[in-house]
Amino acid sequence: MGNVYLRGHPGIPQDQPKAIPFYEQAAAQGDGKAIHNLALCHAYGEGTPQDMAKAVELFQRGAELDIPESTYSLGLCYEYGIVLEQDAQRAFEMHTLAAERGCREAQDKLGECYEKGIIVEQNPKKAVELYELSAAAGYADAEHHLGICYEHGIGVPANMEKAVEYYTRAANKGDAEAQFDLGVCYEHGEGVPHDLKKAVSLYALSSAQGDVNAAFNLGCCYHHAEGVELDLPKAVELYHKAADAGHPEAQFNLANCYRRGEGVEKDLTKAAHYYQQAARSGNPLAQTNLAVCYENGEGVEVDHDKSFPLFQAAAEQEQDHLAKPAALHGLANALLWLWHHTRP
């Protein structure tokens, strides 16, 4: 009955506060699943005020009764220092115990530990084994992680078709990151036929869930009419969403829109502002364009002392990039200016 009221049921409307007394009655009789569900209610404030101390107490009771999900949740409390003192080693032990008991979330978490070498020695093959156990139980995060492993050859031979298979499984369960990665596969025809419309639909699903990479890619699609009709105001809206979340490429594209008046009223001050944000992240195109703004007084005061280090930072980046010729040219001009204006 607690489950029925917590989530609702045909003919019985959802009423989370009504679920709590039923869980409490079952928990008092030692029902481990009820103890765990009651802990989750206290952790997330469902049907009762949020109370993490009470949640941890109940997770501990559930773990003592060998409830794998409670053991895993207790591990998370140790991992992030929630109520309990942060203890990565203890968290790893709890995740291991829960994974051995068949908790799919713990199997996925433990897989990440082995993939990245967290607490334990890095072992990509062991990571894949754990992801496979979790994915076999239908856990979307593990399916997504397996997709990444097959795409990049982590613990398994690279195989884009297998990557797409796992991305699709996770995306169909609503996993936002998998929807984004699958969208990239359709956009570039990797492991699937090239299909821009399919990519757009996946980016839209992912962006609606707050994935900033998907918002940026979707903005690019609207900006360049790829898989969707040209809509510059929509592109600006999506760039804003990603830029405000700290996405450097979105900040750069948004700056360009303000500089050129594409999809938004031309505003050189805002253009310079977003170039500054992107430049702080090391984006060489933004560094070069911001330097030009300081050279020409576009949206900022003319300031050669600020333009020079920006040209230099962009020019000295090791990788080749579109801005490198302009950065080198600007750096040369800046050096000439400094020589003319600072020599005795």
N, C-alpha and C positions, 0 to 999 in steps of 0.2 A: 504493500500500500504506500509505503514511503516513496518508492520509485514511481508509482502511478501519479501521485500528487506532485512530485518534483518535476516531472517532464510532461505530464498530461497524458491522457489516454482517450481513445474514442468513447465519447459519452461522458467523460469525466474531465472537466477543464483543469488546466494547470493551476496549482495552488501550493507554492513552495512552503509557506509557513506551516501548512497542514502536514507536510511530509516529516517535519522534525520530530513530533511526538512519536510517530510510528518508528522512525529510526532509533530514537532513544529507548523505546520499549524493547526493540530487538537487540540493541547494543547491551542493554542491562542484562539480557539473557545470554550474553557472550557470542552473539552472531557477528563473526568477523567482517562479513561484507557490509553489514549495517554500520559497524564501527567505522569502516573506511569511508562509506558514503557520508556518514555524519561528519567525519573529519573534513571531507571536501566541502560540505555545506558551510562549515565554520571558516574554512580557508578562503572561499570565494564569496562569502556573504550571501548564500542562497537560502532564503527562508529564515535566516537568523542573522544578526549583526556579525560582521567579520571579526573573527577572534583567532589570530594565528597561534597564540599560546595554547588555546583549547584544541585547535587542529593538530598541533604537534603532539600533544598529550594523547590524542586519539590515534594518530599514526603510530605512536610508540606501542599502544595497546594492540593495534592491528598487526604490527610487526611481530610482537610476542606470540600472537596466534598464528604466525606463519602465513599472513596474507601478503602475497608478493607485491601487490600494488601499494600497500601501506609501507612495506620495506623500501620500495623505490621512492615513494614520496618523502620518507624520512631521510633517505639519501640526498634528495634535493635540498632539504632543510640544512643538512650538513654542508652541502656544496655551496650554497649561497648565504649561509649564516643567518637563516631565518629562525629566530628565537634561540636556536642552539648556536654554540660557538662554531665558527666556520672551520671545517676540517676536511680537506680534500681527500686524504687517505681514507678516512671513515666513510665518506660519501662513496668512494670507489668500492669499498668493501660491501656497502649496502646495495649498490647497483649490481655488483657481481652476484650477490645472494639472490636478489630479486630476479635477475636474468636466468639464473639456474633453475628458479622455480617457475619459469615460463612467462614472466611479465614482459610483454612485447615492448613497452616503453623503455624498460631497463635494458633490454637487449640492444635497442637502438642507441641508447645513451652510452652503453659500454662499447658499442661499435665505434662511436665517435672518439672515445678515449684511446682505443687501439689505432684508429686511423691517424690521429693527430699526436699520439705519444703523450697523452695527459696521464700523469701518475705512473703509467706503465710504459714499457718500451714499445716504440712504434711498431705496429705489425698490421699492414694493410690487408693481408690475407685473412687474418683473424677478424678484422673489422668486417670484411665482406661476409664471413660466415655468420657473424652476429646480425648484420643487417638482413641477411637471407632468412634467418629464424624469425625476426620481427616482421619482415615483409610477408612471410608465409602466413602469418596471423592477421594480415590485412592492415598493418600499421602504415599510414601514408608517409610519415617522416622517413621511415626506413626505406620505403619504395623510392622516395626521392633521392635518398643518399646512395642507393644502389645505382640509380640512373647516373649520378655524378661519377661514381666509380667506373661504370662502363664507358662513359663519355671520355674520361681522362685517363683510363687505364690504371686505376688505383686498386691494386690487389687482384686485378683480373685483366686479361687482354682488352684493349680498347675495342669497343663494339657499339657503334652509334645506333644500330637497329635495336640492340638490347637496352641501350640507354633510353631510347624513345619508348620502348615497351614499359619500362618502369616509371618514366615521367608521366606517361599516359595513365597508368594505374593510380598514381598519386594525384594527378590533376583531376581525374574523375571523382576523387573523394573530396575535392575542394582545396587541396594544398596550393597555396598562392605561389610559393617558390617553384613548385613543379610546373604550374601553369605558365609561369614566366619562362622557365627553361625549355619547356615544350614549344612555346611560342617562338623562341629563338631558333629551334630546330626547323620549324615550318618556315620561318622567315628566310633562312639560309639554305633550306633543302638538305639538311644533315640528318640522315637516317630516315627521312620521309620525303615525299615529293615537295618541291617548292610550292608554298601556298600562302600568299600574303593575307588573304582574307581570314584564313584559319588562324594565322599568327595574331592578327588584330583582335579576333574574338577571344583568344587566350590572354593576350595582354590586358584586355578590358576586364576579364574576370579577375585576374590577379591584381590589377590596379584598384579595383573596387574593394579589395580586401586590404589595401594599404601598402602594397609592394611598390617601393619607389622606383626600382629598376623597370618594372612594367609600365609605370606611369610615364617614365622618360621615353621608353621605346614607343609607347602608344602616341606620345606627343610627336615624336619623329614621324610616325606614320601619317598623322594628320597634317604635319608640316609639309611633307613631301608627296602627299597623295599616294601612299603605298598601301594598297589593300583597302583603302577607304577614300571617300571624297575629300578633296582639299578643304581644310577648315582651320585657318590660322588662329582665330580666337580660341578654338578648342585646344590647339597645340600649346598656346600660351598658358591656358588654364592647367594643362597637364604638366608643363615645364615648371610652373609655379609650385604645384603639388610636390614634385620631386626636388626642386631647388630648395624649398623651405625645409625639407628633410635632410639637406646637406649633400645632395647629389651634384658633384662638380660639373659633369657634362651638361646636366639640366641647367645649372647656373650659367654656364657659358652660352648655351643656346638661348636662354631667356635674355641674357644681356644683348645678344645679337638682335633679338626681336625688338627690344626697346631702342637699340641704336638705329635700326632700319625702319622702325614703325611697322613691323609685320605682325598683324593680328592684335595690335595694341597701339595706342597713341605714342608717337616717338618721344622718348624721354632719355636724354643723354646722361642725366644724373643717375637714374635707375640703372642704365646700362653699365656705368662705371661701378656702381654698387655691386652688381652681380658679377662683373669681371673680377672685382676684388675678392669676392667670396670664392670663386673658382680658382683664382690665382693662389690663394692660401693653401689650397689642396695640391698645388704643384702642377696644375693644368697649364702646359706651355702655351697653348693658343690664348688662354685667358691672360697669362702673364704678358704676352706680346701685345695683345689688344689693349690691355690696361696701360702698358707703357706708352702706347700711341696716344691714349687719352691724356696722359700726363704731358706728353710732348706737345700736343695741339690744344690742350685746355678744353677737352670735350667731356663735359659733365663733372670735371674737377678743375682746380686751379693748375695752370702750367707749373710743372715742378720737375726739372731735369734731374734733380737729385734722386727722385723716386723712379723715374723712368729707367735710368741706367741699370740699377740692380735687377729690375724686372727683365729687361732685354738680356742681361747677363745670365740670369737664372734659366731663361728659356733656351738661350743659345748653348749653354753648357750641359743641358740634359743629354745623357748618352744616347738614348734611342732617337731614331729619326722621327720627325713629326712634321706636319704641314707648316707649322709656324717657324721652323728652323731658319729658312732663308731670310724671312722677314726679321726674325730676331737678330740674326747676325748683321744684317744691313742696319737695323736700328741701333745695335750695339756700336757699330763702326761710326755711325753719325753722332751717337752720344759721346763717344770718345773724342771725336773732332770738336764737338761743342765744348766739352770740358777743357780740352787743350787750348782752345781759343780764349775761353773765359777765365781760366785759372792760371795761365802762365804769367810769370812776372813781367 
